[in-house]
């Protein structure tokens, strides 16, 4: 049995590593870096994240260009890893993540 009434609001978990925006920046940065990974599973998961509703919400919260990132990600799909890394590194610099 639960000792917490079902109508009681549970407070949001606070991040111990810093503000939420710093965590979101790291998530976006990692996903962008995963696009140029040699591992297909990492690339696939990164593409899933960029196409997800969560990514849109993360961009809105971070106030970064959702459509711009999607266009850039789409451009990198058919490129070789060296070319992808160059474009992704430039994008990371522009976004400041």
C-alpha positions as CSV (number, residue, x, y, z in Angstrom):
1,X,0.0,0.0,0.0
2,X,1.1,3.5,-0.7
3,X,1.4,6.0,2.1
4,X,1.2,8.9,-0.4
5,X,-2.3,10.1,-1.3
6,X,-2.9,9.8,-5.0
7,X,-3.8,13.5,-5.3
8,X,-0.6,14.8,-3.7
9,X,1.7,16.5,-6.1
10,X,5.2,15.0,-6.3
11,X,7.9,17.7,-6.7
12,X,10.1,17.7,-9.8
13,X,13.4,16.0,-9.3
14,X,16.3,18.5,-9.1
15,X,19.4,17.8,-11.1
16,X,22.5,17.5,-9.0
17,X,24.9,18.3,-11.9
18,X,23.6,21.8,-12.5
19,X,20.6,23.6,-14.1
20,X,18.3,21.8,-16.5
21,X,19.5,23.9,-19.5
22,X,23.1,22.7,-19.0
23,X,21.9,19.1,-19.1
24,X,19.8,19.7,-22.2
25,X,22.8,21.3,-24.0
26,X,24.9,18.2,-23.2
27,X,22.1,16.0,-24.6
28,X,21.9,17.9,-27.8
29,X,25.7,18.0,-28.1
30,X,26.0,14.3,-27.6
31,X,23.3,13.5,-30.1
32,X,25.0,15.7,-32.7
33,X,28.3,14.0,-32.1
34,X,26.6,10.6,-32.3
35,X,25.6,11.4,-35.9
36,X,29.2,11.0,-37.0
37,X,29.8,7.8,-35.0
38,X,31.2,4.7,-36.6
39,X,28.5,2.7,-34.7
40,X,25.3,2.4,-36.7
41,X,23.2,2.0,-33.5
42,X,24.4,5.4,-32.1
43,X,23.7,7.1,-35.5
44,X,20.2,5.5,-35.6
45,X,19.4,6.6,-32.0
46,X,20.6,10.1,-32.7
47,X,18.4,10.4,-35.8
48,X,15.4,9.1,-33.7
49,X,16.1,11.8,-31.1
50,X,16.2,14.6,-33.8
51,X,12.9,13.4,-35.2
52,X,11.2,13.2,-31.8
53,X,8.9,15.6,-30.1
54,X,11.3,15.7,-27.2
55,X,14.0,17.3,-29.4
56,X,11.5,20.0,-30.5
57,X,10.7,20.7,-26.8
58,X,14.5,20.8,-25.9
59,X,15.2,23.3,-28.7
60,X,12.3,25.5,-27.5
61,X,13.6,25.4,-24.0
62,X,17.2,26.1,-25.1
63,X,16.0,28.7,-27.6
64,X,18.0,27.2,-30.4
65,X,16.9,26.8,-34.0
66,X,15.0,23.6,-34.4
67,X,14.4,23.8,-38.1
68,X,18.0,24.9,-38.8
69,X,19.4,21.9,-36.9
70,X,17.0,19.5,-38.7
71,X,18.1,20.9,-42.1
72,X,21.7,20.5,-41.2
73,X,21.2,17.0,-39.9
74,X,19.4,16.1,-43.1
75,X,22.3,17.4,-45.1
76,X,24.8,15.1,-43.3
77,X,22.9,11.8,-43.8
78,X,24.6,10.8,-47.0
79,X,28.0,12.4,-46.3
80,X,31.2,10.6,-45.2
81,X,32.1,10.7,-41.6
82,X,34.9,13.2,-42.1
83,X,32.5,15.6,-43.8
84,X,29.8,15.0,-41.2
85,X,32.3,15.8,-38.4
86,X,33.3,19.1,-40.0
87,X,29.7,20.2,-40.4
88,X,28.7,19.0,-37.0
89,X,31.6,20.8,-35.3
90,X,30.7,24.0,-37.1
91,X,27.1,23.6,-36.0
92,X,28.2,23.0,-32.4
93,X,30.2,26.2,-32.5
94,X,27.2,28.2,-33.9
95,X,24.8,26.8,-31.3
96,X,27.2,27.2,-28.4
97,X,26.3,23.8,-27.0
